């Protein structure tokens, strides 16, 4: 097993592993997309590896889709906070 394999082990345990990936990539943020976002977040809400998924999305700068139960906008805010905390710590 390589380091990359170990880093991705959480994906094998994800609640979304057997779900259509399109659910997690809504087009837009209004109308039908709102229900799609809610449905994707509901899958994330039942997931045991939600935190590693979110950490992956933040560290790899995933700028689209639902990751770790967060929307694109929510992750942008979290990423700004995370980067600010890293700057303060250095």
Backbone atoms as SQL, in Angstrom:
CREATE TABLE atoms (id INTEGER PRIMARY KEY, chain TEXT, resi INTEGER, resn TEXT, atom TEXT, x REAL, y REAL, z REAL);
INSERT INTO atoms VALUES
  (1, 'A', 1, 'UNK', 'N', 0.850, -1.179, 0.000),
  (2, 'A', 1, 'UNK', 'CA', 0.000, 0.000, 0.000),
  (3, 'A', 1, 'UNK', 'C', 0.894, 1.241, 0.000),
  (4, 'A', 2, 'UNK', 'N', 0.589, 2.171, -0.871),
  (5, 'A', 2, 'UNK', 'CA', 1.346, 3.414, -0.933),
  (6, 'A', 2, 'UNK', 'C', 0.716, 4.458, -0.025),
  (7, 'A', 3, 'UNK', 'N', 1.432, 5.547, 0.181),
  (8, 'A', 3, 'UNK', 'CA', 0.901, 6.648, 0.981),
  (9, 'A', 3, 'UNK', 'C', -0.382, 7.185, 0.358),
  (10, 'A', 4, 'UNK', 'N', -0.415, 7.280, -0.965),
  (11, 'A', 4, 'UNK', 'CA', -1.622, 7.768, -1.647),
  (12, 'A', 4, 'UNK', 'C', -2.804, 6.842, -1.373),
  (13, 'A', 5, 'UNK', 'N', -2.557, 5.530, -1.359),
  (14, 'A', 5, 'UNK', 'CA', -3.631, 4.581, -1.051),
  (15, 'A', 5, 'UNK', 'C', -4.143, 4.787, 0.360),
  (16, 'A', 6, 'UNK', 'N', -3.231, 4.962, 1.310),
  (17, 'A', 6, 'UNK', 'CA', -3.627, 5.161, 2.707),
  (18, 'A', 6, 'UNK', 'C', -4.439, 6.436, 2.854),
  (19, 'A', 7, 'UNK', 'N', -4.053, 7.476, 2.130),
  (20, 'A', 7, 'UNK', 'CA', -4.768, 8.746, 2.210),
  (21, 'A', 7, 'UNK', 'C', -6.189, 8.639, 1.665),
  (22, 'A', 8, 'UNK', 'N', -6.423, 7.703, 0.766),
  (23, 'A', 8, 'UNK', 'CA', -7.729, 7.584, 0.131),
  (24, 'A', 8, 'UNK', 'C', -8.584, 6.472, 0.714),
  (25, 'A', 9, 'UNK', 'N', -8.107, 5.788, 1.744),
  (26, 'A', 9, 'UNK', 'CA', -8.873, 4.697, 2.346),
  (27, 'A', 9, 'UNK', 'C', -10.255, 5.143, 2.798),
  (28, 'A', 10, 'UNK', 'N', -10.410, 6.385, 3.217),
  (29, 'A', 10, 'UNK', 'CA', -11.707, 6.871, 3.690),
  (30, 'A', 10, 'UNK', 'C', -12.778, 6.744, 2.609),
  (31, 'A', 11, 'UNK', 'N', -12.379, 6.829, 1.370),
  (32, 'A', 11, 'UNK', 'CA', -13.355, 6.745, 0.271),
  (33, 'A', 11, 'UNK', 'C', -14.043, 5.386, 0.225),
  (34, 'A', 12, 'UNK', 'N', -13.304, 4.346, 0.597),
  (35, 'A', 12, 'UNK', 'CA', -13.900, 3.006, 0.616),
  (36, 'A', 12, 'UNK', 'C', -14.969, 2.871, 1.691),
  (37, 'A', 13, 'UNK', 'N', -14.937, 3.741, 2.688),
  (38, 'A', 13, 'UNK', 'CA', -15.888, 3.690, 3.794),
  (39, 'A', 13, 'UNK', 'C', -17.002, 4.730, 3.660),
  (40, 'A', 14, 'UNK', 'N', -16.971, 5.510, 2.591),
  (41, 'A', 14, 'UNK', 'CA', -17.912, 6.626, 2.458),
  (42, 'A', 14, 'UNK', 'C', -19.344, 6.166, 2.196),
  (43, 'A', 15, 'UNK', 'N', -20.272, 6.912, 2.735),
  (44, 'A', 15, 'UNK', 'CA', -21.697, 6.627, 2.524),
  (45, 'A', 15, 'UNK', 'C', -22.098, 6.848, 1.066),
  (46, 'A', 16, 'UNK', 'N', -21.335, 7.644, 0.350),
  (47, 'A', 16, 'UNK', 'CA', -21.682, 7.977, -1.033),
  (48, 'A', 16, 'UNK', 'C', -21.076, 7.021, -2.053),
  (49, 'A', 17, 'UNK', 'N', -20.298, 6.060, -1.624),
  (50, 'A', 17, 'UNK', 'CA', -19.545, 5.220, -2.562),
  (51, 'A', 17, 'UNK', 'C', -20.434, 4.513, -3.592),
  (52, 'A', 18, 'UNK', 'N', -21.681, 4.228, -3.243),
  (53, 'A', 18, 'UNK', 'CA', -22.586, 3.555, -4.177),
  (54, 'A', 18, 'UNK', 'C', -23.694, 4.479, -4.685),
  (55, 'A', 19, 'UNK', 'N', -23.514, 5.778, -4.482),
  (56, 'A', 19, 'UNK', 'CA', -24.505, 6.776, -4.893),
  (57, 'A', 19, 'UNK', 'C', -24.054, 7.415, -6.200),
  (58, 'A', 20, 'UNK', 'N', -24.994, 7.764, -7.044),
  (59, 'A', 20, 'UNK', 'CA', -24.678, 8.441, -8.301),
  (60, 'A', 20, 'UNK', 'C', -23.910, 9.725, -7.991),
  (61, 'A', 21, 'UNK', 'N', -22.688, 9.855, -8.497),
  (62, 'A', 21, 'UNK', 'CA', -21.880, 11.048, -8.201),
  (63, 'A', 21, 'UNK', 'C', -22.540, 12.357, -8.623),
  (64, 'A', 22, 'UNK', 'N', -23.418, 12.308, -9.623),
  (65, 'A', 22, 'UNK', 'CA', -24.088, 13.531, -10.080),
  (66, 'A', 22, 'UNK', 'C', -24.874, 14.204, -8.959),
  (67, 'A', 23, 'UNK', 'N', -25.333, 13.417, -7.981),
  (68, 'A', 23, 'UNK', 'CA', -26.069, 13.991, -6.855),
  (69, 'A', 23, 'UNK', 'C', -25.237, 15.053, -6.153),
  (70, 'A', 24, 'UNK', 'N', -23.930, 14.860, -6.096),
  (71, 'A', 24, 'UNK', 'CA', -23.045, 15.730, -5.328),
  (72, 'A', 24, 'UNK', 'C', -22.508, 16.912, -6.133),
  (73, 'A', 25, 'UNK', 'N', -22.955, 17.033, -7.375),
  (74, 'A', 25, 'UNK', 'CA', -22.504, 18.133, -8.228),
  (75, 'A', 25, 'UNK', 'C', -23.700, 18.817, -8.882),
  (76, 'A', 26, 'UNK', 'N', -24.505, 19.506, -8.062),
  (77, 'A', 26, 'UNK', 'CA', -25.683, 20.197, -8.601),
  (78, 'A', 26, 'UNK', 'C', -25.276, 21.344, -9.522),
  (79, 'A', 27, 'UNK', 'N', -26.162, 21.635, -10.449),
  (80, 'A', 27, 'UNK', 'CA', -25.944, 22.769, -11.344),
  (81, 'A', 27, 'UNK', 'C', -26.717, 23.940, -10.764),
  (82, 'A', 28, 'UNK', 'N', -25.991, 24.921, -10.252),
  (83, 'A', 28, 'UNK', 'CA', -26.615, 26.094, -9.662),
  (84, 'A', 28, 'UNK', 'C', -26.842, 25.950, -8.172),
  (85, 'A', 29, 'UNK', 'N', -27.465, 26.975, -7.608),
  (86, 'A', 29, 'UNK', 'CA', -27.734, 26.998, -6.165),
  (87, 'A', 29, 'UNK', 'C', -29.169, 27.416, -5.869),
  (88, 'A', 30, 'UNK', 'N', -30.005, 27.434, -6.892),
  (89, 'A', 30, 'UNK', 'CA', -31.408, 27.812, -6.709),
  (90, 'A', 30, 'UNK', 'C', -32.299, 26.763, -7.354),
  (91, 'A', 31, 'UNK', 'N', -33.595, 26.885, -7.106),
  (92, 'A', 31, 'UNK', 'CA', -34.565, 25.986, -7.722),
  (93, 'A', 31, 'UNK', 'C', -34.304, 24.533, -7.370),
  (94, 'A', 32, 'UNK', 'N', -34.312, 23.645, -8.386),
  (95, 'A', 32, 'UNK', 'CA', -34.127, 22.212, -8.137),
  (96, 'A', 32, 'UNK', 'C', -32.780, 21.883, -7.484),
  (97, 'A', 33, 'UNK', 'N', -31.786, 22.724, -7.704),
  (98, 'A', 33, 'UNK', 'CA', -30.465, 22.472, -7.124),
  (99, 'A', 33, 'UNK', 'C', -30.512, 22.491, -5.601),
  (100, 'A', 34, 'UNK', 'N', -31.414, 23.279, -5.025),
  (101, 'A', 34, 'UNK', 'CA', -31.522, 23.347, -3.561),
  (102, 'A', 34, 'UNK', 'C', -31.887, 21.979, -2.999),
  (103, 'A', 35, 'UNK', 'N', -32.857, 21.325, -3.618),
  (104, 'A', 35, 'UNK', 'CA', -33.252, 19.987, -3.158),
  (105, 'A', 35, 'UNK', 'C', -32.113, 18.987, -3.363),
  (106, 'A', 36, 'UNK', 'N', -31.419, 19.106, -4.481),
  (107, 'A', 36, 'UNK', 'CA', -30.296, 18.208, -4.754),
  (108, 'A', 36, 'UNK', 'C', -29.195, 18.395, -3.715),
  (109, 'A', 37, 'UNK', 'N', -28.899, 19.632, -3.368),
  (110, 'A', 37, 'UNK', 'CA', -27.891, 19.923, -2.339),
  (111, 'A', 37, 'UNK', 'C', -28.319, 19.323, -1.009),
  (112, 'A', 38, 'UNK', 'N', -29.579, 19.517, -0.654),
  (113, 'A', 38, 'UNK', 'CA', -30.096, 18.950, 0.602),
  (114, 'A', 38, 'UNK', 'C', -29.999, 17.428, 0.606),
  (115, 'A', 39, 'UNK', 'N', -30.317, 16.798, -0.531),
  (116, 'A', 39, 'UNK', 'CA', -30.236, 15.342, -0.622),
  (117, 'A', 39, 'UNK', 'C', -28.793, 14.853, -0.500),
  (118, 'A', 40, 'UNK', 'N', -27.875, 15.555, -1.130),
  (119, 'A', 40, 'UNK', 'CA', -26.459, 15.181, -1.031),
  (120, 'A', 40, 'UNK', 'C', -25.968, 15.336, 0.403),
  (121, 'A', 41, 'UNK', 'N', -26.341, 16.438, 1.037),
  (122, 'A', 41, 'UNK', 'CA', -25.930, 16.663, 2.426),
  (123, 'A', 41, 'UNK', 'C', -26.536, 15.620, 3.362),
  (124, 'A', 42, 'UNK', 'N', -27.728, 15.126, 3.027),
  (125, 'A', 42, 'UNK', 'CA', -28.354, 14.074, 3.842),
  (126, 'A', 42, 'UNK', 'C', -27.525, 12.794, 3.790),
  (127, 'A', 43, 'UNK', 'N', -26.977, 12.468, 2.620),
  (128, 'A', 43, 'UNK', 'CA', -26.089, 11.306, 2.508),
  (129, 'A', 43, 'UNK', 'C', -24.855, 11.541, 3.372),
  (130, 'A', 44, 'UNK', 'N', -24.290, 12.720, 3.276),
  (131, 'A', 44, 'UNK', 'CA', -23.107, 13.056, 4.077),
  (132, 'A', 44, 'UNK', 'C', -23.410, 12.985, 5.573),
  (133, 'A', 45, 'UNK', 'N', -24.611, 13.368, 5.940),
  (134, 'A', 45, 'UNK', 'CA', -24.997, 13.363, 7.350),
  (135, 'A', 45, 'UNK', 'C', -24.988, 11.976, 7.962),
  (136, 'A', 46, 'UNK', 'N', -25.089, 10.941, 7.130),
  (137, 'A', 46, 'UNK', 'CA', -25.073, 9.552, 7.599),
  (138, 'A', 46, 'UNK', 'C', -23.697, 8.906, 7.444),
  (139, 'A', 47, 'UNK', 'N', -22.704, 9.695, 7.078),
  (140, 'A', 47, 'UNK', 'CA', -21.397, 9.151, 6.716),
  (141, 'A', 47, 'UNK', 'C', -20.417, 9.162, 7.884),
  (142, 'A', 48, 'UNK', 'N', -19.734, 8.035, 8.067),
  (143, 'A', 48, 'UNK', 'CA', -18.740, 7.911, 9.134),
  (144, 'A', 48, 'UNK', 'C', -17.423, 8.605, 8.801),
  (145, 'A', 49, 'UNK', 'N', -17.190, 8.909, 7.531),
  (146, 'A', 49, 'UNK', 'CA', -15.919, 9.530, 7.140),
  (147, 'A', 49, 'UNK', 'C', -16.137, 10.945, 6.592),
  (148, 'A', 50, 'UNK', 'N', -17.118, 11.596, 7.114),
  (149, 'A', 50, 'UNK', 'CA', -17.434, 12.966, 6.683),
  (150, 'A', 50, 'UNK', 'C', -16.251, 13.914, 6.917),
  (151, 'A', 51, 'UNK', 'N', -15.604, 13.816, 8.068),
  (152, 'A', 51, 'UNK', 'CA', -14.489, 14.711, 8.391),
  (153, 'A', 51, 'UNK', 'C', -13.285, 14.499, 7.464),
  (154, 'A', 52, 'UNK', 'N', -12.826, 13.254, 7.239),
  (155, 'A', 52, 'UNK', 'CA', -11.721, 13.087, 6.285),
  (156, 'A', 52, 'UNK', 'C', -12.082, 13.574, 4.882),
  (157, 'A', 53, 'UNK', 'N', -13.327, 13.407, 4.496),
  (158, 'A', 53, 'UNK', 'CA', -13.787, 13.889, 3.196),
  (159, 'A', 53, 'UNK', 'C', -13.682, 15.412, 3.125),
  (160, 'A', 54, 'UNK', 'N', -14.153, 16.071, 4.173),
  (161, 'A', 54, 'UNK', 'CA', -14.073, 17.530, 4.215),
  (162, 'A', 54, 'UNK', 'C', -12.622, 17.995, 4.220),
  (163, 'A', 55, 'UNK', 'N', -11.777, 17.336, 5.002),
  (164, 'A', 55, 'UNK', 'CA', -10.358, 17.703, 5.044),
  (165, 'A', 55, 'UNK', 'C', -9.714, 17.538, 3.672),
  (166, 'A', 56, 'UNK', 'N', -10.049, 16.461, 2.978),
  (167, 'A', 56, 'UNK', 'CA', -9.544, 16.256, 1.620),
  (168, 'A', 56, 'UNK', 'C', -9.973, 17.409, 0.722),
  (169, 'A', 57, 'UNK', 'N', -11.240, 17.765, 0.792),
  (170, 'A', 57, 'UNK', 'CA', -11.768, 18.835, -0.058),
  (171, 'A', 57, 'UNK', 'C', -11.087, 20.164, 0.231),
  (172, 'A', 58, 'UNK', 'N', -10.835, 20.440, 1.504),
  (173, 'A', 58, 'UNK', 'CA', -10.193, 21.704, 1.871),
  (174, 'A', 58, 'UNK', 'C', -8.729, 21.725, 1.448),
  (175, 'A', 59, 'UNK', 'N', -8.008, 20.643, 1.696),
  (176, 'A', 59, 'UNK', 'CA', -6.578, 20.634, 1.390),
  (177, 'A', 59, 'UNK', 'C', -6.298, 20.512, -0.101),
  (178, 'A', 60, 'UNK', 'N', -7.219, 19.922, -0.855),
  (179, 'A', 60, 'UNK', 'CA', -7.020, 19.799, -2.300),
  (180, 'A', 60, 'UNK', 'C', -7.805, 20.858, -3.072),
  (181, 'A', 61, 'UNK', 'N', -8.405, 21.788, -2.324),
  (182, 'A', 61, 'UNK', 'CA', -9.111, 22.935, -2.901),
  (183, 'A', 61, 'UNK', 'C', -10.198, 22.518, -3.898),
  (184, 'A', 62, 'UNK', 'N', -11.031, 21.574, -3.478),
  (185, 'A', 62, 'UNK', 'CA', -12.167, 21.160, -4.312),
  (186, 'A', 62, 'UNK', 'C', -13.161, 22.317, -4.370),
  (187, 'A', 63, 'UNK', 'N', -13.330, 22.884, -5.544),
  (188, 'A', 63, 'UNK', 'CA', -14.159, 24.088, -5.646),
  (189, 'A', 63, 'UNK', 'C', -15.540, 23.831, -6.238),
  (190, 'A', 64, 'UNK', 'N', -15.888, 22.568, -6.421),
  (191, 'A', 64, 'UNK', 'CA', -17.242, 22.277, -6.893),
  (192, 'A', 64, 'UNK', 'C', -17.776, 21.045, -6.180),
  (193, 'A', 65, 'UNK', 'N', -19.080, 20.989, -6.081),
  (194, 'A', 65, 'UNK', 'CA', -19.734, 19.833, -5.486),
  (195, 'A', 65, 'UNK', 'C', -19.893, 19.907, -3.984),
  (196, 'A', 66, 'UNK', 'N', -20.524, 18.856, -3.464),
  (197, 'A', 66, 'UNK', 'CA', -20.736, 18.696, -2.028),
  (198, 'A', 66, 'UNK', 'C', -19.680, 17.728, -1.525),
  (199, 'A', 67, 'UNK', 'N', -18.899, 18.147, -0.556),
  (200, 'A', 67, 'UNK', 'CA', -17.842, 17.328, 0.048),
  (201, 'A', 67, 'UNK', 'C', -17.956, 17.461, 1.553),
  (202, 'A', 68, 'UNK', 'N', -17.931, 16.344, 2.243),
  (203, 'A', 68, 'UNK', 'CA', -17.966, 16.390, 3.705),
  (204, 'A', 68, 'UNK', 'C', -19.171, 17.136, 4.245),
  (205, 'A', 69, 'UNK', 'N', -20.261, 17.106, 3.507),
  (206, 'A', 69, 'UNK', 'CA', -21.483, 17.766, 3.953),
  (207, 'A', 69, 'UNK', 'C', -21.483, 19.269, 3.785),
  (208, 'A', 70, 'UNK', 'N', -20.562, 19.790, 2.979),
  (209, 'A', 70, 'UNK', 'CA', -20.490, 21.239, 2.785),
  (210, 'A', 70, 'UNK', 'C', -20.654, 21.605, 1.313),
  (211, 'A', 71, 'UNK', 'N', -21.240, 22.756, 1.105),
  (212, 'A', 71, 'UNK', 'CA', -21.395, 23.284, -0.252),
  (213, 'A', 71, 'UNK', 'C', -20.122, 24.020, -0.653),
  (214, 'A', 72, 'UNK', 'N', -20.076, 24.421, -1.901),
  (215, 'A', 72, 'UNK', 'CA', -18.933, 25.173, -2.407),
  (216, 'A', 72, 'UNK', 'C', -18.717, 26.446, -1.593),
  (217, 'A', 73, 'UNK', 'N', -19.793, 27.176, -1.365),
  (218, 'A', 73, 'UNK', 'CA', -19.702, 28.437, -0.614),
  (219, 'A', 73, 'UNK', 'C', -19.250, 28.193, 0.822),
  (220, 'A', 74, 'UNK', 'N', -19.786, 27.163, 1.453),
  (221, 'A', 74, 'UNK', 'CA', -19.399, 26.848, 2.835),
  (222, 'A', 74, 'UNK', 'C', -17.920, 26.482, 2.912),
  (223, 'A', 75, 'UNK', 'N', -17.433, 25.724, 1.917),
  (224, 'A', 75, 'UNK', 'CA', -16.011, 25.350, 1.916),
  (225, 'A', 75, 'UNK', 'C', -15.115, 26.546, 1.658),
  (226, 'A', 76, 'UNK', 'N', -15.543, 27.452, 0.805),
  (227, 'A', 76, 'UNK', 'CA', -14.725, 28.656, 0.578),
  (228, 'A', 76, 'UNK', 'C', -14.522, 29.403, 1.888),
  (229, 'A', 77, 'UNK', 'N', -15.578, 29.533, 2.671),
  (230, 'A', 77, 'UNK', 'CA', -15.481, 30.211, 3.964),
  (231, 'A', 77, 'UNK', 'C', -14.566, 29.434, 4.912),
  (232, 'A', 78, 'UNK', 'N', -14.763, 28.121, 4.995),
  (233, 'A', 78, 'UNK', 'CA', -13.917, 27.294, 5.865),
  (234, 'A', 78, 'UNK', 'C', -12.456, 27.356, 5.434),
  (235, 'A', 79, 'UNK', 'N', -12.215, 27.334, 4.132),
  (236, 'A', 79, 'UNK', 'CA', -10.836, 27.381, 3.627),
  (237, 'A', 79, 'UNK', 'C', -10.175, 28.711, 3.973),
  (238, 'A', 80, 'UNK', 'N', -10.906, 29.808, 3.847),
  (239, 'A', 80, 'UNK', 'CA', -10.341, 31.113, 4.231),
  (240, 'A', 80, 'UNK', 'C', -9.965, 31.113, 5.707),
  (241, 'A', 81, 'UNK', 'N', -10.842, 30.562, 6.549),
  (242, 'A', 81, 'UNK', 'CA', -10.561, 30.496, 7.986),
  (243, 'A', 81, 'UNK', 'C', -9.357, 29.602, 8.262),
  (244, 'A', 82, 'UNK', 'N', -9.288, 28.470, 7.585),
  (245, 'A', 82, 'UNK', 'CA', -8.197, 27.518, 7.759),
  (246, 'A', 82, 'UNK', 'C', -6.867, 28.151, 7.337),
  (247, 'A', 83, 'UNK', 'N', -6.848, 28.832, 6.188),
  (248, 'A', 83, 'UNK', 'CA', -5.624, 29.481, 5.720),
  (249, 'A', 83, 'UNK', 'C', -5.205, 30.608, 6.657),
  (250, 'A', 84, 'UNK', 'N', -6.159, 31.371, 7.162),
  (251, 'A', 84, 'UNK', 'CA', -5.840, 32.449, 8.104),
  (252, 'A', 84, 'UNK', 'C', -5.230, 31.879, 9.379),
  (253, 'A', 85, 'UNK', 'N', -5.769, 30.780, 9.868),
  (254, 'A', 85, 'UNK', 'CA', -5.230, 30.142, 11.077),
  (255, 'A', 85, 'UNK', 'C', -3.816, 29.637, 10.826),
  (256, 'A', 86, 'UNK', 'N', -3.558, 29.097, 9.648),
  (257, 'A', 86, 'UNK', 'CA', -2.202, 28.622, 9.313),
  (258, 'A', 86, 'UNK', 'C', -1.223, 29.788, 9.257),
  (259, 'A', 87, 'UNK', 'N', -1.666, 30.918, 8.696),
  (260, 'A', 87, 'UNK', 'CA', -0.781, 32.090, 8.627),
  (261, 'A', 87, 'UNK', 'C', -0.454, 32.601, 10.023),
  (262, 'A', 88, 'UNK', 'N', -1.463, 32.622, 10.896),
  (263, 'A', 88, 'UNK', 'CA', -1.231, 33.088, 12.268),
  (264, 'A', 88, 'UNK', 'C', -0.286, 32.157, 13.017),
  (265, 'A', 89, 'UNK', 'N', -0.349, 30.874, 12.722),
  (266, 'A', 89, 'UNK', 'CA', 0.470, 29.885, 13.427),
  (267, 'A', 89, 'UNK', 'C', 1.924, 29.909, 12.955),
  (268, 'A', 90, 'UNK', 'N', 2.179, 30.456, 11.769),
  (269, 'A', 90, 'UNK', 'CA', 3.559, 30.452, 11.275),
  (270, 'A', 90, 'UNK', 'C', 4.322, 31.693, 11.612);
